[in-house]
Structures are given as C-alpha cells and as structure tokens.
Amino acid sequence: MLLKVTTLALVLCAITGSQADVRTDQAVSAFWDYVSQLQSSTKDTVDQIQQSDITKQLNVLIQDKMKSMNLYAGELQSQVIPFAKQIHDQLTQDSEKIREQIQQELEQLRVKISPYADEVHKQVNKNLEELQLKLTPYAEELKSQLEKNTNTISQQLRSVVQEMDSKIRDNAGNLQESLAPYSEKLQAQIDESVDQLRKQLNPYTDEVRDKIGHQVQKLRESLSPYAEEMQENLAKQIESMEFQMRKSVEQADTQLKQITEQLKAQLSPYADDLKEKLQVNARDAKQTLEPYLTELNQQMEQKIAEFKVSITPYGEALNKALVQRVEDMKLKFGKYTVTVQDQMEYLEKDIRDKFSDFINKGITETEN
C-alpha cells in the first residue's frame, strides 16, 4: 500500500519538475491538504471538495510552476487531481491494513520498552519539562516584541498625521500643494513599518526550530541505552514527532506572515482615502481636514490594536501544540488505539520524505 502511494507521489514529483523552491513546497502542501480532505470526507462530499478552494489553489500553483519550465500545465492539472482521488480510494480500501500495521508496530515497541518502562517515561518526562521551560520565554518574547513593534508602527504613522496637522494649523503658503505628497508618504510609511514588523518576527520561529532540533536530539541520546532491538521502532516514533512539530512551526510561521500582510492590506486604504480628502477646497481645508485627521489616526490605531490582539496568542498556541506532540508520543509507549489522524500522519511523512528525496536527487543530477 505504502509503495503504491509513494509511487503516485513520485509521479507527481516527476510531473512538477525538480526545482526545489517555495512553489514546490506550496504545491506539495496543497496536494496533501487536498488528499486529507478527501480522506476525511464521505463519498457524497468528494465531488464538492474537488471543486473547492484547495483544488483551485493546487491548480494555480501548478500553472505558476509550469510557466518557469515551459511545460503544458493543462496536462499536469488533468493528472494530479485524479492522482489525489486514486490515493483517497486506496486509503479508503486499505485503511484497516494501515491501521493494523501501525498498531502492530506500536505493540512491538510497547513490549520491548516494558522492561525499561519507568526509565523511558522518566527520560521523556524530563525532556518534556525542558522543552516547556525553553519554549515559554519565546512566547513571552513574541508578546514583548509585538507590543514594542506595534507601538512603533502607531508612532510612525501618527508622526505622518501630526506633520499634516501642523501644516494645517500653520496655514502657511499653498496648503493643498504642501499636503499633496502626504498620501504617498503615508503609504510608504505603512509599507516600511509592516515590512519591518514581518522581518522582526522571523527570528522567533527560527529560534523555536533550533530548540526543537536540540531537544529532540537530547531525547534520542537519552533513550539510546535501552534495548537495541527497539531502536528502529523508537527512532520512527521520534522522527514522526519531530516532523509534526516542525510542521506546526511552519504553519505558525505562515499564519504570522499572513496576518501581518492583512494588516498592510487593512491600513493601505487609509492612504488612498487621504488622497481623495486632500482634494478639498483650500478655503475649507482647515475645517474639513482637522477632524478627519483625528479620525484617521484613531482608525489606524484601532486596526493595529486588533492586529496585536489577533497575533499575540500564536506564541502560546504553538508552545501547546509542540508540547502536545511529545505527550502524544509518550502515550504510544503504553496501551494505545490507532486513530485516523495517526494513519494520515503515518502516510504524510512517507510521501513528503519521498518527494523531498526525489527533488534533491534531481538537483544533484542537474548540477553534475
């Protein structure tokens, strides 16, 4: 079964080409999301999913990739969706076999661990506590950084508005002419401030990735003395846990960037609106613009405050998700019933690893 699924994934790789860029990662993610939705749905909803946004997203990503390789995107699109449907059918038909295979592996691991159960659980619990201690400061750091950065954005945008307000109050020279550049100045400040905010968030997820790698390696080393015959099964569980932890970080990273881009999209219309307001008759400028600028400043600060509220919980949510992954692995060392999620994650890592190997091999061959 796994060989069949992997073969289909490799066919997808062969069609999509061998350039290991961001678009490739996005295409794989879109493809897997598509397969996951098919797997979790009833037959009645499969047709609806095939018309969903995920399908459209996959098609768009494929089209973009084909432009750079001069290949016919239509042919690819006509094959990928049936591949996903075929994988879904195989998952459905062989679901029980996959579940039994995972259950058998976990039972073998439990039996082999049993003579060392107390010590193994002690080491895992110790690792879990260390992970929690190391991650907690980063959630606090994210909060602190967001507080500082959002205050900076507010101050930077406020300074543009205050400059305009001063010119209106001074009423010196040609007011319309002196105010005309400020819509562009406001837009430029919005772009610069939000871009800087996004860059300052990058180190947060980078540091979390480093902590995951360090802590997982410590866990491997702490469990290595126990029962050589169980090391292969144990390594598989740790590897699967690390894969899902890193996936959680990638998802959080993507969401942070998306929310930051949304902030820019929410602030930019104020610059456009300002441009229209600055067309006001010179005689009415002071009376019209002064209250407008006060309202403009309040509205922008409200959007920034909403952004801060929406993004702040991501640090704690990510920490909880990472810690839960260790807890989940610990449960699998005892009596455990395999879930549908376990089955999907079991296949997901296999497919993604094969995909990555194929891409890297293609790059190596091209360079040589």
N, C-alpha and C positions, 0 to 999 in steps of 0.2 A: 504493500500500500504506500509506504513512505517513498519507495523508489519511483512509483508512478507519479506521486505528487511532485517529487523533486524533478523528475523529467519534464513535467509540464512547466515548472518554474524555470528550468534551463532553456526550454524552448522560448519562453517569454524573454529571457535574457538575450538569446541569440537574435531575436527579432528587434529588441530595443537597442541593440548596439553595445559597445564596450567602453563608452566614455563615462568614467566614474565621477560624475558631477552631481550637484544638488538636485537637478531634474530627475536623475536616475533614482535617487533616494525617495523623492516625492512620488515617482511613478510606482515604485515598489510598495510604498505605504498605501497609496490609493488602491492598488491592486489587492493588497491584503485586507484593507477595510471592506472592499467590495466582497471578497470571499467570505469574510467574517459575517457580514450582514446576511449573505445568502445562507450560510450555515445555521444562523440563529433564527431563521425565518421559516414559516410554513410554506407549503407549495403554493398556497393562494396568494402569498405576497411576493414571491420570487419575481414575477413579471413586473410588479410595481418597482421593486428595487432596481431592476435592470434599466429603469427609466429615471433613476434617482440622481441626485447631485454627485454622488460618488462616481457613477458611471460617466457623467459629463466631465467631471474633474479628470478622471483617468484618460478620457479621450483627448481633452485639451493638452494634458501633459505629453501624451504620445505625439500629437501633432507638433508641439513645440520641439520635441526631440528630433523628429524626422526632418525638420527644416535644416538642422545643422548637419545632417548626414545624407541629404538628398535621396531619401528613401520614400517610398509611397506609403503615407500614413493610413490611407483608407484600408489597405490590405492588412496592416497591423491591427487596426481597430476591429476589423471583421473577425480576427482570430483571437484576440485577447479575451473579449467578453465570453465567447464560447469556452475558452480555457478555464475561466473562473467558474462557469456553470458546471463544467466537467469535474473540476476539483470538488465543488459543492456536492455533486452527485456521488462521487467516490467517498467523500467524508460521511455522507449520509448512509451509504451502503455498508461501509466498513467501520462505522462508528464503534460498534461493540468490540470489534477486534482491536482497535486502537486503545479503547478503554481497558481491555483485558491486558494488553501489552504493558501499559503504564502501571496498572495495578500490580502486575507480576513483578515488575522492576522494583516498585516501592516495597513490596512484601519481602523480596530478597534482601533489600537494603535494611529493612527493619530487623530481619532475623540476624543479619551479620553484625548489626550495630548493638543488638541486645546485650551481649556480654560487656559492652563498654557504654551502655546507655547513659548512666549517670554522668560519666566524664564528658561524653559527647554533648549532652544537654548543657552541662556546665560551661563548656567552651563556647557553644552557640549563644547562650545567655550572656556570657561575658562580652562576646563580640557585639551582641545586640545593644548592650548598655553603652559600650564605647561608641558605637555608631550614633546612638541618640545624643550622647554628650558632644560629639563632634559636629553633628548637624544643627543642633539648637542655636549655636552662635550665628550660623549663616542665615537662619530665618530672622533673627533679631537684626542682623546686619542688613538684610533686604529691607526691613521696615525702616531702619535708620536712614539707609541710602535713599529710599523713596521719599521720606519726609524731607530730607535735605534737598533732593533734586526737584521735587515738586514746588518747594518754596522758592528755589532758584528760578524755575520757569515762570512762576507767578510774578516774581520780582522783575524778571527780564521783560515780560510782556507789559507789566504795569509801567515800567520806565518809558516804553514807547508811547503809551497813552498819556502819561504825565507830560512828556515833551510836547505833545499836541495841545494838551490843556494849557500849558504855559504860553504857547504861541497865541492861542485864542484869547487868553486873558491880557497878554501884552498888546494884542491887536495891532501889531507893527507891520507896516508895508502891505503888500498884496497877500491877504490871508489865504485865499484859495491856492495861490501859487506856492506859498510856503508849506501848506498842508498836503499838497498833491502827492509827494513821494511817500507819505506815511502808510498808505495801504500796502505798498510793496515792501516797505521797511518792516511792517508788522508780519507779513507773510514770511519774509526772510528770517525774522526772529523766531517765529513758530517752527520753521523747518530746522533751524540750527539748534534750538533748545530741545526739541523732541529727539532729534538725531543723537544729540549728546547724551540724553537720558538713556536711549537704547544702548549706546556703547557702554555706558556705566553699569548696565545690568548684566552684560556679558560675563564679567568675572565671577558673578555669583554662581551661575550654573557650571562654569569651568571648575571652580573650587569644589563644588559638590561632586562632580565627576571624579576629581582626584581623590576625594575622601572615600568614595565608593570603591575605587580600584585598590586603594591602600588597605581598606578594611576587609575586603573580600580576600585579598592575598593573605592577610593575617589569619583569617578563618581557615583557609586552605592549609596553612602551615600548622595551625593548632590541631587540626584533625588528622594530619598526615600520619601520626604514630599508630593510629588504630586500624587494625585488621587490613592487611594489604589486599585481601580478596574483595573488599568492599570499596576500594578506592575509585574504581571506574564508575560505579553507580553513584557514589558520593560526589565525585567530580562533576557528573552530569547534572545533579541537582543544584550544586553551587553555581555552575555555569549558567543554568537556566535562570536562577535567581538573579545573577548579575546582569544578564541580558535584559530581563524585565525591569530591573532597577534603572539601568541606563536608558531604556526606552521611556520610563517615567520622566527622567530628566530632560530628554529630548522633547517630549510632549510639553512639559512645563516651559522649556525654553521657547518653543514655537508659540505657545499661548501668550507669554510675556511680550514677545515681539509683535504679535497680532494686536494685543490690547494697546501697545504703545503706538502702533500705526493708526489705530482707531482714534486715539487722542489727537493725532495730527489731522486726521480727516474731520474731526469734530471742531477743531479750532480754525482750520483754514477758511471756512465760510465767513468767519468774522472779518477777515481781511477783505474779502470780496464785498461784503456788506458795507464796510468802511469806505471803500472806493466809491460806492454809489452815494453815500451820505455826504462825501466831500464835494459833491457837485452842487451843493446848496448855494443859494444866492448869498453873495458876500455880506449883504445887509443883515441877513438872518442867521449868519454863521454862528455868532456867539450864543444867541438864544437857543438855536437848534442843536448845536454840537456839544455844548457843555453837559446837558443832561444825558445825551446819547453816549458820550464817552464814559460817564459814570456807570451807566447800564452795561456798556460793552465790557468794561473791566470786571464788573460783577459776574457777568455771564461766563467770561473766560475762566475766572477763578472757580466758578461752580463746576465747570467741565473738568478742570484739573483736580478739584477735590473729589469728584466722582471717580475719576481715573485712579486716584490713590486708594480709595475705598475698595475698588474692584480688584486691584492688583495685589494689595498687601497680603491677603490670605494665602497667596500661592506658595509662599515660603513654608508655612506650617503644613499646608496640604501636601506639598512634596515630601517633607520630612516624614509625615504619617504614612504616605504611600511606600516610601523606601523601607521604613521600619516594619511595615506590614509584610513586605516581601520576605524578610528574614523570619518573621513569625510563621508565615505560611510554609516556608521550607522546614522549620522546626516541627510543625505538625505532621509532615510527611515522614518523619522518622518513627512515628508511632502508628497505631491503627488509623487508617485513612481511607476514605472513599473518593475515588477519582471523579472530578466534576467535568462538565462540558468545557469550562474555561481551561482546565488542565490539558484537555485534549487539544484545544486550539493553540495554546501556548507551546505545547509539545511540537506541533507541526509548524508553527510560525517560525520558531528558531531554526528548524531544519531548512525550511525554504529560504529564509533570509541569509543563512550562512552559505548555502549553495550558490545563491545569487551573488553574494559578495566574492566568493572564491572565483566564480566564473568571470566577473568583471575584472578582478585583479590579474587573473591569468591572461585575459585579453589585452590589458595594458602592457604587461610584461612582454608578451609576444610582439606587440607593436613596437615597443622600444628597442627590442632586439632585432 
